[in-house]
Amino acid sequence: MTEISRFAILLALPLSLLAAQEEENTDSAVWNRGVDQYRDGGTTNVLETLRPIMLSRTHGARAAEVVGKIHYDMARRPGEASALHHLEEAAAAAQIALKANPGNPRLRDNFARAASDLPSLRETARINALLEREKDKDPFQLIAPALESARRIAKASLGYTTNAPASAVALADSLSAQMSRIADVATVLKGISASAPAQGGDASNAEKLTEFLENLRVRAGETAESLADLSEEARYGAAEVEDSMTRIFKSAVMPPQAIRIDQTCQSNAWLDVEEEFSRPWQGEACDYTAAFRTKFPSWADAYMQKAASDTNMPPFTAEAKEEIVKLSGELAAVQALCRKENLPPKQEEALELIRRIIELMPEEKNRGGGGQSGQKQNENDNRDNSKDSGQDDNQQGGQDRRQDSGGGDEQEKEQDGKDEPQPQEGEEEESAEEKEISAVLKQAQERSDEHDERKKLKINRAILPPNEKDW
């Protein structure tokens, strides 16, 4: 045999081995290997073997159908932690098989079966992630911002569809997203309420609260869809959500915040401020007084117990607690009379009782952030309608300043004969009064500017008649 013949034989050997290896990696060979593994019960090996050929023209549809079947069976196993993942994979594989043969009813049924449970599983996974993220938060920290958002949405929903089309769509999407977050808050609160009986709470009340929160979640979700669709029904849903969030806020607010909001509502009732969301201010004041009286005794006991071991906390005594309980009872009686009939003198008496209660409360708790969050509901209107009261204060302050100035002049005359005149007490008081009056005047001007700006916003947000709308 010549050298050339021997070289040709040696060259042909690797080529034959390569050809055999290529035959093993063909789609047909991979499919056959996957079928054998499936018959042997090795599902993991089957997935690794058949997944690469799912897009094959020859065996892709059959491989995708097998992969989808395996993932679907794994998702249906009891207690499967990765059920959503397996169902996502099953639906994707079933879709590939269906695209290869759209007219096959069996493949259509496979895809429908795999995809039917995906929305509920995705929502469950989202809720679980939400509960895990918010589990360590104080519920009131979720309720107060949600209430502010609900009130903004309720006001904006009255006329957002009258804007230019592009602006209306953008605003609708924003309002819908905010309403969806309120639905999420209701979901978190529902999870907290559901665990209350296990922690020793009243099971019947917890069940009622859970049902209430579920209705709120559903209504908020429906309203979010209505807002996104620019439906006229959105305004009614937004009003219902706002009312439900207000009820939750009143049940969750703590005494320090409740008495501050009570003061704002009672002041608005005395000043006859325009109602918001069809709720009289006097009724709101009564509600917050009731919330304060319900929670104050237990809150005061807990505070005194904690203050006994923490010297940095402002002191609070049992005598102060008893006095507050007495004053709050008198306050509830006076407000009940004012609720039946508009009695400005009694309203002033109620404000005085609230002021005395606040003075007896520990300072640190009075300045809590939660109270400010709830108080924002009335802050703007209170500023607008307190303008006249501020001007009366300015006039009274001016009279006091003139009286103090007169006293200062007399003292200056008495000091004319002295070589080194000393600063007089009257002059120091006059300077303090001038600073206070300047601050009051500045605040009155700010209130006036805010009132004008608010009027402009109300005019701009007013619902136009159909013939004046910018279609």
C-alpha positions in Angstrom: 0.0 0.0 0.0 1.4 3.3 -1.0 2.0 6.2 1.4 -0.9 8.1 -0.3 -3.3 5.3 0.3 -2.3 5.0 4.0 -2.8 8.8 4.4 -6.2 8.7 2.8 -7.3 5.9 5.2 -6.0 7.9 8.3 -7.9 11.0 7.0 -11.1 9.1 6.5 -11.2 7.8 10.1 -11.8 11.2 11.8 -14.3 12.2 9.2 -16.3 9.1 9.8 -16.3 9.8 13.5 -17.4 13.3 12.9 -20.2 12.2 10.7 -21.4 9.8 13.4 -21.4 12.6 16.0 -23.4 14.8 13.7 -26.0 12.1 13.3 -26.3 11.9 17.1 -26.9 15.7 17.3 -29.6 15.9 14.6 -33.1 16.9 15.7 -34.3 13.4 15.1 -31.6 11.9 17.3 -32.2 14.4 20.1 -35.9 13.7 19.9 -35.4 10.0 20.2 -33.1 10.4 23.1 -35.6 12.7 24.9 -38.4 10.1 24.3 -36.2 7.4 25.9 -35.5 9.6 28.9 -39.2 10.4 29.3 -40.1 6.7 29.3 -37.4 6.1 32.0 -39.0 8.8 34.1 -36.2 11.3 34.1 -38.1 14.6 33.7 -35.1 16.8 34.5 -33.0 15.2 31.8 -36.0 15.3 29.3 -36.3 19.1 29.8 -32.6 19.6 29.3 -32.6 17.4 26.2 -35.8 18.6 24.4 -35.8 22.4 25.2 -33.0 23.2 22.7 -35.1 21.7 19.8 -38.4 23.4 20.6 -38.0 25.7 17.6 -37.0 23.0 15.2 -39.0 22.8 12.0 -39.2 19.0 12.1 -39.5 18.1 15.8 -40.0 21.4 17.5 -43.8 21.2 18.0 -43.6 17.7 19.5 -40.7 18.7 21.8 -42.6 21.8 22.9 -45.7 19.8 23.7 -43.7 17.3 25.8 -41.9 20.2 27.7 -45.2 21.9 28.3 -46.7 18.7 29.7 -43.9 18.1 32.1 -43.9 21.7 33.4 -47.7 21.7 33.8 -47.6 18.5 35.8 -44.9 20.0 38.0 -46.9 23.1 38.6 -49.9 21.0 39.7 -48.0 19.2 42.4 -49.4 19.9 45.9 -47.4 22.6 47.8 -45.2 23.4 44.8 -43.3 26.6 45.7 -42.4 27.2 42.0 -45.9 26.7 40.6 -45.9 30.1 38.9 -42.6 29.4 37.2 -43.6 26.0 35.9 -46.9 27.3 34.7 -45.2 30.2 32.8 -42.9 27.7 31.1 -45.8 25.3 30.3 -47.8 28.2 28.7 -44.8 29.3 26.7 -44.1 25.8 25.4 -47.8 25.2 24.6 -47.9 28.4 22.7 -44.9 27.3 20.5 -46.6 24.0 19.8 -49.9 25.8 18.9 -48.1 28.2 16.5 -46.7 25.2 14.6 -50.2 23.8 14.1 -52.9 26.4 14.9 -55.8 24.2 13.7 -55.1 21.4 16.2 -57.9 21.5 18.9 -55.8 19.5 21.3 -53.0 22.0 21.2 -55.5 24.8 21.7 -56.9 23.1 24.8 -53.4 22.6 26.2 -52.5 26.3 25.8 -55.9 27.4 27.4 -55.4 25.0 30.3 -51.9 26.2 31.0 -52.7 29.9 30.7 -56.0 29.9 32.6 -54.5 29.9 36.0 -51.7 32.4 35.3 -53.5 35.6 36.2 -54.5 34.3 39.7 -51.1 32.9 40.4 -49.4 36.2 39.2 -51.7 38.2 41.5 -51.0 35.9 44.4 -47.3 36.3 43.9 -47.6 40.0 43.7 -49.6 40.2 46.9 -47.2 38.0 48.7 -44.3 40.2 47.7 -46.3 43.2 48.8 -47.1 41.8 52.2 -43.5 40.8 52.7 -42.3 44.3 51.8 -44.8 46.1 54.1 -45.0 43.6 56.9 -42.8 45.7 59.3 -44.6 49.0 58.7 -47.1 50.7 61.1 -50.6 50.4 59.5 -51.1 54.1 60.2 -48.1 55.0 58.1 -50.0 53.3 55.2 -53.4 54.7 55.9 -52.6 58.4 56.2 -50.9 58.7 52.8 -53.6 56.6 51.2 -56.3 58.9 52.6 -54.6 62.0 51.2 -54.2 60.2 47.8 -57.9 59.2 47.8 -59.0 62.8 48.5 -56.8 64.1 45.7 -58.3 61.6 43.3 -61.8 62.3 44.4 -61.4 66.0 43.7 -59.5 65.5 40.4 -62.1 63.0 39.1 -64.8 65.6 39.0 -63.4 67.3 35.9 -60.3 65.5 34.6 -62.1 64.4 31.4 -62.6 68.0 30.3 -58.9 68.6 29.7 -57.3 68.4 26.3 -57.2 64.8 25.0 -53.5 64.3 25.6 -53.6 65.9 29.1 -56.7 64.0 30.0 -55.2 60.6 29.1 -52.0 61.3 31.0 -53.9 62.5 34.1 -56.2 59.4 33.8 -53.2 57.1 33.8 -51.7 58.9 36.8 -55.0 58.8 38.8 -55.5 55.1 37.9 -52.0 54.2 39.2 -52.6 56.1 42.5 -55.9 54.3 42.9 -54.2 51.0 42.3 -51.8 51.7 45.1 -54.8 52.4 47.4 -56.1 48.9 46.5 -52.7 47.5 47.5 -52.9 49.3 50.8 -56.3 47.7 51.4 -54.7 44.4 50.6 -52.0 44.8 53.2 -54.4 46.0 55.8 -56.6 43.0 55.0 -53.6 40.7 55.7 -53.0 42.4 59.0 -56.6 42.2 60.0 -56.8 38.5 59.0 -54.0 37.7 61.5 -55.7 39.7 64.4 -57.8 36.7 65.8 -54.6 34.6 66.0 -53.0 37.3 68.1 -55.9 37.3 70.6 -58.1 40.0 69.1 -61.9 39.9 68.7 -62.5 37.4 65.9 -65.9 38.8 65.0 -64.7 42.4 64.6 -61.7 41.2 62.7 -63.9 39.3 60.3 -66.1 42.4 59.7 -63.0 44.5 59.1 -61.5 42.0 56.7 -64.8 42.0 54.7 -64.8 45.8 54.7 -61.2 45.9 53.4 -61.9 43.3 50.8 -64.8 45.4 49.5 -62.6 48.5 49.5 -59.9 46.6 47.6 -62.4 45.5 44.9 -64.0 48.9 44.6 -60.6 50.6 44.4 -59.5 48.2 41.6 -62.7 48.8 39.7 -62.3 52.6 40.1 -58.7 52.4 38.8 -60.0 50.7 35.6 -62.8 53.4 35.3 -60.2 56.2 35.7 -58.0 54.7 33.0 -61.0 54.4 30.7 -62.0 58.0 31.3 -65.4 56.7 32.4 -67.9 59.1 34.1 -68.5 56.3 36.7 -65.0 57.0 38.1 -66.1 60.0 40.1 -68.6 57.9 42.1 -66.1 55.1 42.8 -63.5 57.7 43.9 -66.0 59.2 46.3 -66.8 55.8 47.8 -63.1 54.9 48.2 -62.5 58.3 49.9 -65.3 57.7 52.3 -64.1 54.2 53.1 -60.5 55.4 53.7 -61.8 58.2 56.0 -63.6 55.6 58.1 -60.5 53.5 58.3 -58.4 56.6 59.2 -60.8 57.5 62.1 -60.6 54.0 63.5 -56.8 53.9 63.3 -55.9 57.4 64.4 -54.2 57.7 67.8 -55.2 60.2 70.5 -52.5 62.8 70.0 -53.3 63.1 66.3 -57.1 62.7 66.9 -57.2 65.7 69.2 -55.3 67.9 66.8 -57.6 67.0 63.9 -60.5 67.5 66.2 -59.3 71.1 66.9 -59.1 71.8 63.1 -62.6 70.4 62.4 -64.1 72.3 65.3 -62.4 75.5 64.2 -63.8 75.0 60.7 -67.3 74.4 62.1 -67.0 77.6 64.2 -65.8 79.6 61.1 -68.5 78.1 59.0 -66.0 76.8 56.4 -67.5 75.2 53.3 -68.0 71.4 53.7 -65.7 68.9 52.0 -67.0 65.6 50.6 -70.5 66.4 52.0 -69.4 65.9 55.6 -70.3 68.7 58.0 -67.3 69.9 60.0 -69.2 69.6 63.3 -69.9 66.0 62.6 -66.2 65.4 61.8 -65.2 67.0 65.1 -67.6 64.7 67.0 -66.2 61.7 65.3 -62.6 62.5 66.2 -63.6 63.3 69.8 -65.2 59.8 69.9 -62.0 58.3 68.5 -60.0 60.2 71.1 -62.1 59.1 74.0 -62.1 55.5 72.9 -58.4 55.1 72.7 -57.1 57.6 75.2 -57.3 55.6 78.5 -55.3 52.6 77.2 -52.9 54.9 75.3 -52.3 57.0 78.5 -51.6 53.9 80.5 -49.1 52.6 78.0 -47.4 56.0 77.7 -47.0 56.3 81.5 -45.6 52.8 81.7 -43.0 53.5 79.0 -42.2 57.0 80.5 -41.4 55.3 83.8 -38.4 53.6 82.3 -37.4 56.3 79.8 -36.4 59.5 81.4 -36.2 61.3 78.0 -39.9 61.1 77.5 -42.0 64.1 78.6 -43.7 63.4 81.9 -47.3 62.5 82.1 -49.2 61.9 85.4 -52.3 60.0 86.4 -53.9 63.3 87.5 -53.4 64.7 84.0 -55.0 61.6 82.6 -58.1 61.9 84.9 -58.4 65.6 84.0 -58.3 64.8 80.3 -60.9 62.1 80.6 -63.2 64.6 82.4 -62.6 67.4 79.8 -63.1 65.0 76.9 -66.5 64.0 78.4 -67.5 67.6 78.6 -66.3 68.2 75.1 -68.4 65.4 73.7 -71.5 66.8 75.4 -70.9 70.3 74.1 -70.2 69.0 70.6 -73.4 66.9 70.6 -75.4 70.1 71.3 -73.6 71.9 68.5 -74.3 69.0 66.1 -78.0 69.4 66.6 -78.0 73.1 66.3 -75.5 75.7 65.1 -74.4 77.4 68.4 -71.3 79.6 67.9 -70.9 80.3 71.7 -70.9 76.6 72.4 -68.5 76.0 69.6 -66.1 78.5 71.2 -66.5 76.6 74.4 -65.6 73.3 72.6 -62.5 74.9 71.2 -61.5 76.0 74.7 -61.9 72.5 76.0 -59.8 71.1 73.2 -57.1 73.7 73.9 -57.0 72.6 77.5 -56.8 69.0 76.6 -53.9 69.6 74.2 -52.0 71.6 77.0 -52.3 68.5 79.3 -51.1 66.1 76.6 -47.4 65.2 76.5 -45.6 67.6 74.1 -43.6 65.0 72.3 -46.7 63.0 71.3 -48.6 66.2 70.2 -46.0 66.8 67.5 -46.2 63.4 65.9 -46.1 63.2 62.1 -49.3 61.2 61.9 -51.4 64.1 63.2 -50.1 66.4 60.5 -50.9 63.8 57.8 -54.5 63.6 58.9 -54.8 67.4 59.5 -54.0 68.2 55.9 -57.5 67.3 54.9 -58.7 70.7 56.3 -55.6 72.8 56.3 -56.2 74.8 53.1 -59.8 75.7 53.8 -59.0 76.6 57.4 -56.3 79.0 56.1 -58.7 80.7 53.6 -61.5 81.2 56.1 -59.2 82.3 59.0 -58.2 85.4 57.0 -60.7 87.7 58.7 -59.8 86.3 62.1 -56.1 87.1 61.3 -57.0 90.6 60.4 -58.9 91.1 63.7 -55.8 89.9 65.5 -53.7 92.4 63.5 -56.0 95.3 64.6 -55.9 94.2 68.3 -52.1 93.8 68.0 -51.8 97.3 66.7 -53.8 98.7 69.6 -51.5 96.8 72.0 -48.5 98.2 70.2 -49.7 101.8 70.6 -50.4 101.3 74.2 -46.9 99.8 74.8 -45.4 102.7 72.8 -47.1 105.2 75.0 -45.7 103.5 78.1 -42.3 103.5 76.5 -42.3 107.3 75.8 -43.2 108.0 79.5 -40.2 105.9 80.6 -37.9 107.7 78.2 -38.9 111.1 79.6 -38.0 109.8 83.1 -34.6 108.9 81.9 -33.7 112.2 80.1 -31.7 113.5 83.1 -29.4 110.5 83.3 -26.0 110.5 81.6 -26.1 106.9 80.5 -29.6 105.8 79.6 -30.2 102.1 80.1 -32.4 100.0 77.8 -35.9 100.0 79.2 -38.2 97.0 79.6 -41.0 98.7 77.7 -38.7 99.1 74.7 -37.8 95.4 74.7 -41.5 94.5 74.9 -42.3 96.9 72.0 -39.6 95.3 69.8 -41.1 91.8 70.6 -44.6 93.1 69.8 -43.4 94.6 66.5 -41.8 91.3 65.5 -45.0 89.4 66.4 -47.2 91.8 64.5 -44.9 91.6 61.4 -45.1 87.9 61.5 -48.9 88.0 61.8 -49.2 90.5 58.9 -46.9 88.3 56.8 -49.0 85.2 57.6 -52.2 87.1 56.7 -50.7 88.1 53.3 -49.7 84.5 52.6 -53.3 83.3 53.4 -54.7 86.0 51.1 -52.4 84.8 48.3 -53.3 81.2 48.9 -57.0 82.0 48.9 -56.6 83.8 45.5 -54.7 80.9 44.1 -57.3 78.4 45.4 -60.1 80.4 43.7 -58.2 80.3 40.4 -57.8 76.5 40.7 -61.5 76.0 41.5 -62.4 78.0 38.4 -60.0 76.1 36.2 -61.3 72.8 37.5 -65.0 73.6 37.1 -66.9 71.3 34.9 -67.7 73.0 31.6 -71.0 72.7 29.8 -70.9 70.4 26.7 -70.9 73.3 24.3 -67.8 74.8 25.9 -65.7 71.6 26.2 -62.5 71.3 24.3 -63.3 68.2 22.3 
